[in-house]
């Protein structure tokens, strides 16, 4: 996680919605947990809506709402 400035850069303009495309995709499990804890804290503190795309079931379970897609279509 050190050296990664994408999260702070994404928050610089105080957005209402933060979009994340596989934000933990290239990280080990420890750093994935750190990023998700960071995002959860930011969501709570700022009331920010965060939309994440992930293939990781553990990361998806951390969301309040999940939308599943298959073959380009929403399935649940």
Buried (B, 14 or more C-beta within 10 A) or exposed (E): EEEEEEBEEBEEEEEEEBEBEEBBEEBEEEBBBBBBEBBEEBBEEBEBEBEBBBEBEEBBEBBEEEEEEEEEEEEE
